[in-house]
Amino acid sequence: MTKLLENYLTEAAAATELDKGPRTLQIWRAQRTGPAWTKVGKTVLYSRDAILAWLKSQEQQPVRSRRQQPT
């Protein structure tokens, strides 16, 4: 890959980094639920920053269980 594209991953590489299959990323794109992507010709690319931002947006805060008050 060129220096210009060094911060971008191909669909296959992004899927590997996310421990998913390329088909999952294709489904996410169709549903508009996954990380932001860029298309250059027929090649789909994901910037590392976009993947990290998307991962951050998926964070969930744990739900604290309430302690039972003694009666």
C-alpha distances in whole Angstrom, upper triangle without the diagonal:
4,7,8,6,6,10,9,9,10,14,14,12,14,17,17,17,20,22,22,21,19,23,24,21,22,25,25,23,26,28,26,27,23,21,20,17,15,15,13,15,15,12,13,11,13,13,14,17,18,18,20,23,23,24,26,28,29,31,35,38,40,43,46,49,52,55,58,61,64,67
4,5,5,6,10,10,12,13,16,17,16,17,20,20,20,23,25,25,25,22,26,26,23,24,28,27,25,28,30,28,28,25,22,21,18,16,16,13,16,17,14,15,13,15,14,15,18,19,20,21,23,24,26,27,29,30,32,36,39,41,45,48,51,54,56,60,62,65,68
4,5,5,8,10,12,14,18,19,17,18,21,21,20,23,25,26,26,24,27,28,24,26,29,28,26,29,31,28,29,25,22,21,18,17,17,15,18,20,17,17,14,15,13,14,16,18,19,20,22,24,25,26,28,30,31,35,38,40,44,46,50,53,55,58,61,64,67
4,6,8,9,12,14,17,19,17,17,21,22,20,23,25,26,26,23,26,27,23,24,27,26,24,27,29,26,26,23,20,18,16,14,15,13,16,18,15,15,12,13,11,13,14,16,18,19,20,22,24,25,26,28,30,34,36,39,43,45,49,52,54,58,60,63,66
4,6,5,8,10,13,15,13,14,17,18,17,19,22,22,22,20,23,23,19,21,24,22,20,24,26,23,24,20,17,15,13,11,12,11,14,15,12,12,9,10,9,11,13,14,15,17,18,19,21,23,24,26,28,31,34,37,40,43,46,49,52,55,58,61,64
4,5,8,11,14,15,12,13,17,17,15,18,20,21,22,20,23,23,20,22,25,23,22,25,27,25,24,21,18,17,15,14,15,14,17,18,15,14,11,11,9,9,12,14,14,16,18,19,20,22,24,25,27,30,33,35,39,42,45,48,50,54,56,59,62
4,7,10,13,15,12,11,15,15,13,16,19,20,20,19,22,21,18,20,23,21,20,23,24,22,21,18,15,14,12,12,14,14,18,18,15,13,10,8,6,6,8,10,11,12,14,16,16,18,20,21,23,27,29,32,35,38,41,44,47,50,53,56,59
4,7,10,12,9,9,13,13,12,14,17,17,18,15,19,18,15,17,20,18,16,20,21,19,19,16,12,11,9,9,11,11,15,15,11,10,6,5,4,6,9,9,10,12,14,15,16,18,19,20,23,26,29,32,35,38,41,44,47,50,53,56,59
4,6,8,6,6,9,10,9,11,14,14,14,12,15,15,12,14,17,16,15,19,20,18,18,14,12,12,10,10,11,12,15,14,10,9,5,5,6,7,10,10,10,12,15,15,15,18,19,20,22,26,29,31,34,37,40,43,46,49,52,55,58
4,5,5,6,8,10,10,12,14,13,12,10,13,14,11,12,16,15,14,17,19,18,18,15,13,13,10,10,10,11,13,11,7,6,5,6,9,10,14,13,12,15,17,16,17,20,21,21,24,27,31,33,36,39,42,45,48,51,54,57,60
4,6,5,6,9,10,11,12,10,9,6,9,10,7,9,12,12,11,14,16,15,15,12,11,12,9,10,10,12,13,11,8,6,6,7,10,12,15,13,12,15,17,15,16,20,20,20,22,26,29,31,34,37,40,43,46,49,52,55,57
4,6,5,6,9,10,10,9,8,6,9,11,9,11,14,14,14,16,18,18,18,14,14,15,13,14,14,15,16,14,11,9,9,10,13,13,17,16,13,17,19,17,17,21,22,21,24,27,30,32,35,38,40,44,46,49,52,55,58
4,5,5,6,9,10,10,10,9,12,13,11,13,16,16,16,19,20,19,18,15,14,15,13,14,15,16,18,16,12,11,9,9,11,11,14,14,12,14,17,16,16,19,21,20,22,25,29,30,34,36,39,42,45,48,51,54,57
4,5,5,6,8,8,9,8,11,11,8,11,14,13,13,16,17,16,15,11,10,11,10,12,14,16,18,16,13,10,8,7,9,8,12,11,8,11,14,12,12,16,17,16,19,22,25,27,30,33,36,39,42,45,48,51,54
4,5,5,6,5,5,5,9,8,7,10,12,11,12,15,16,16,14,11,11,13,12,15,16,18,19,17,14,12,11,10,12,12,15,13,10,13,16,14,13,17,18,16,19,22,25,27,29,33,35,38,41,44,47,50,53
4,5,5,6,7,8,11,11,10,13,15,15,16,19,20,19,18,14,14,16,15,18,19,20,22,20,16,14,13,12,14,13,16,15,12,14,17,16,15,18,20,18,20,23,26,27,30,33,35,39,41,44,47,50,53
4,5,8,10,11,14,13,12,15,17,15,17,20,20,19,17,14,12,15,15,17,19,20,23,21,18,15,13,11,12,10,13,13,10,11,14,13,12,15,17,16,17,20,23,25,28,31,33,37,39,42,45,48,51
4,5,8,10,12,10,9,13,14,13,14,18,17,17,14,11,11,14,14,17,19,21,24,22,18,15,14,11,13,11,13,13,9,10,13,11,9,13,15,13,15,17,21,22,25,28,30,34,36,39,42,45,48
4,7,10,12,10,11,14,15,14,16,19,19,19,16,14,14,17,17,20,21,24,25,23,20,18,16,15,16,15,17,16,13,14,17,15,13,16,18,15,17,19,22,23,26,29,31,34,37,40,43,46,48
4,7,8,6,8,11,11,11,14,16,16,16,14,12,13,16,16,19,20,22,24,21,18,16,15,14,16,16,18,16,13,15,17,15,13,17,18,16,18,20,23,24,27,30,32,35,38,40,44,47,49
4,5,5,7,9,10,11,13,15,16,17,15,13,14,17,16,18,18,21,22,19,16,14,15,14,17,17,20,18,15,18,20,17,16,20,21,19,21,23,27,28,30,33,35,39,41,44,47,50,52
4,5,5,6,9,10,11,13,14,15,14,12,13,15,13,15,15,17,18,15,13,11,12,12,15,16,19,17,14,18,19,17,17,21,21,19,22,25,28,30,32,35,37,41,44,46,50,52,55
4,5,5,6,9,10,11,12,14,14,12,14,16,14,17,16,19,19,16,14,12,14,15,18,19,21,19,16,20,21,18,18,22,22,20,23,25,29,30,32,35,37,41,44,46,49,52,54
4,5,5,6,9,10,10,12,11,9,12,14,14,16,17,20,21,18,16,14,15,14,17,18,19,17,14,17,18,15,15,19,18,16,19,21,25,26,28,32,34,37,40,42,45,48,51
4,5,5,6,9,10,10,9,7,9,10,10,13,13,16,18,15,13,10,11,10,14,14,16,13,11,15,16,13,14,17,17,15,19,21,25,26,29,32,35,38,41,43,47,50,52
4,5,5,6,9,10,10,9,11,12,11,13,12,16,16,13,12,10,12,12,16,17,19,16,14,18,19,16,17,20,19,18,22,24,28,30,32,35,37,41,44,46,49,52,54
4,5,5,6,8,9,9,12,13,13,15,15,19,19,17,16,13,15,15,18,19,21,17,16,19,19,16,17,20,19,17,21,22,26,28,30,33,35,38,41,44,47,50,52
4,5,5,6,5,5,8,10,11,14,15,18,20,17,16,13,14,13,16,17,17,14,13,16,15,12,13,16,15,14,17,19,23,25,27,31,33,36,39,41,44,48,50
4,5,5,7,6,8,8,8,11,11,15,16,14,13,10,12,11,14,16,17,13,13,16,16,13,15,18,16,16,20,22,26,28,30,33,36,39,42,45,47,51,53
4,5,8,9,12,12,12,14,14,17,18,15,16,13,15,15,18,20,21,17,17,20,19,16,18,21,19,18,22,24,27,29,31,35,37,40,43,45,48,52,53
4,5,8,11,12,13,15,16,20,21,19,19,16,17,16,19,20,21,17,16,19,18,15,17,19,16,16,19,21,24,26,28,32,34,36,40,42,45,48,50
4,6,8,9,10,13,14,18,20,18,18,14,15,14,16,18,17,14,14,16,15,12,14,17,14,14,18,20,23,26,27,31,33,36,40,42,45,48,50
4,7,9,11,14,16,20,22,20,19,16,16,14,16,17,16,13,12,14,13,9,11,14,11,10,14,16,20,22,24,27,30,33,36,38,41,45,47
4,7,9,12,15,18,20,19,17,13,13,10,12,13,13,10,9,11,11,7,9,12,10,10,14,16,20,22,24,28,30,34,37,39,42,46,48
4,6,10,13,16,19,18,16,12,10,8,9,10,10,6,5,8,8,5,8,10,10,10,14,17,20,23,25,29,32,35,38,41,43,47,49
4,7,10,14,16,16,14,10,9,7,8,10,9,6,7,10,9,8,11,13,12,13,17,20,23,26,29,32,35,38,41,44,46,50,52
4,7,10,13,12,10,7,6,5,7,10,11,8,9,12,12,11,14,16,15,17,20,23,26,29,32,35,38,41,44,47,50,53,56
4,7,10,10,8,6,5,6,8,12,12,10,12,15,15,14,17,19,19,20,23,27,30,33,35,39,42,45,48,51,53,57,59
4,6,7,6,4,6,9,11,15,16,14,15,18,18,18,20,23,22,23,27,30,33,36,38,42,45,48,51,54,56,60,62
4,6,5,6,8,11,13,16,17,16,17,21,21,21,23,25,25,26,30,33,36,39,42,45,48,51,54,57,60,63,66
4,6,8,10,14,16,19,21,19,21,24,24,24,26,29,28,29,32,36,39,42,44,48,50,54,57,60,62,66,68
4,7,10,13,16,19,21,19,20,24,24,23,25,28,28,28,31,34,38,40,43,46,49,52,55,58,61,64,66
4,6,10,13,16,18,17,17,20,21,20,22,25,25,26,29,32,35,38,41,44,47,50,53,56,59,62,64
4,7,10,13,15,13,13,17,18,17,19,22,21,22,25,28,32,34,37,40,43,46,49,52,55,58,61
4,7,10,12,10,11,14,15,15,16,19,20,20,23,27,30,32,35,39,41,45,48,51,53,57,59
4,6,8,7,7,10,11,11,13,15,16,17,20,23,26,29,32,35,38,41,44,47,50,53,56
4,5,5,6,9,10,11,12,14,15,17,19,23,26,29,32,35,38,41,44,47,50,53,56
4,5,5,6,9,10,11,12,14,16,17,21,24,26,30,32,36,39,41,45,47,50,53
4,5,5,6,9,10,10,12,14,16,20,22,25,28,31,34,37,40,43,46,49,52
4,5,5,6,9,10,10,12,15,18,21,24,27,30,33,36,39,42,45,48,51
4,5,5,6,9,10,11,13,17,20,22,25,28,31,35,37,41,43,47,49
4,5,5,6,9,10,11,15,17,20,24,26,30,33,35,39,41,44,47
4,5,5,6,9,10,14,16,20,23,26,29,32,35,38,40,44,46
4,5,5,6,9,13,16,19,21,25,28,31,34,37,39,43,45
4,5,5,7,11,14,16,19,22,25,29,31,34,37,40,43
4,5,6,9,12,15,18,21,24,27,30,33,35,39,41
4,6,9,11,15,17,20,24,26,29,32,35,38,41
4,6,10,13,15,19,22,25,28,31,33,37,39
4,7,10,13,16,19,22,25,28,30,34,36
4,6,9,12,15,18,21,24,27,30,33
4,6,9,12,15,18,21,24,27,30
4,6,9,12,15,18,21,24,27
4,6,9,12,15,18,21,24
4,6,9,12,15,18,21
4,6,9,12,15,18
4,6,9,12,15
4,6,9,12
4,6,9
4,6
4
